[in-house]
Structures are given as C-alpha cells and as structure tokens.
Amino acid sequence: MSEVTRILDAIGNGDPKAADELLPLVYEELRRLAAHKMSNETPGQTLQPTALVHEAWLRLTGNENVKWMVARIFSEQRRKPCAAS
C-alpha cells in the first residue's frame, strides 16, 4: 500500500490529522497538473497554477480549521524551486 493510499484510507476513516500528511505528498504533482491545464488557457489569464491548487485544496477539505495548516504548507512549498511554471 502506498503512503498516499494509507493516508486516504485514514481520511476515509475519519482521522482528522490525515489531511496534514497528504498535502505535502501530493502538492507538487497537483501544481504540475494545474500548470499543464492552465497552459491551454487563453493568454492573459490571471489565475496562477499555485493559486488554483490552493483554492482546490481548500474547497476539497471544506474545513475552516485546516486553513491555517494549508497556508503554512503552501508558504513552505513556495520557497522550494519548482520545475513546473
């Protein structure tokens, strides 16, 4: 069982801390997918891939209590170099 699968199972079983573990594992892949998707948008698009990932994550979690944690992780991720732009 992969780490992501284990965490998703924990989320499904109601573990409130499991989402804290999931985001760092999937963040770069989500951002890469968002960048690819947005590369097909018309020129002048103001939404950035990072903002799209952040918004999607907040909507998926639907939990106000995790917003501070998500903001911290996103802040840490922004400081890392990323191959996808």
Secondary structure, DSSP 4 states (H G I P E B T S, - for coil): --HHHHHHHHHHTT-TTHHHHHHHHHHHHHHHHHHHHHTTSPTT----HHHHHHHHHHHHH--GGGHHHHHHHHHHHHTS--S--
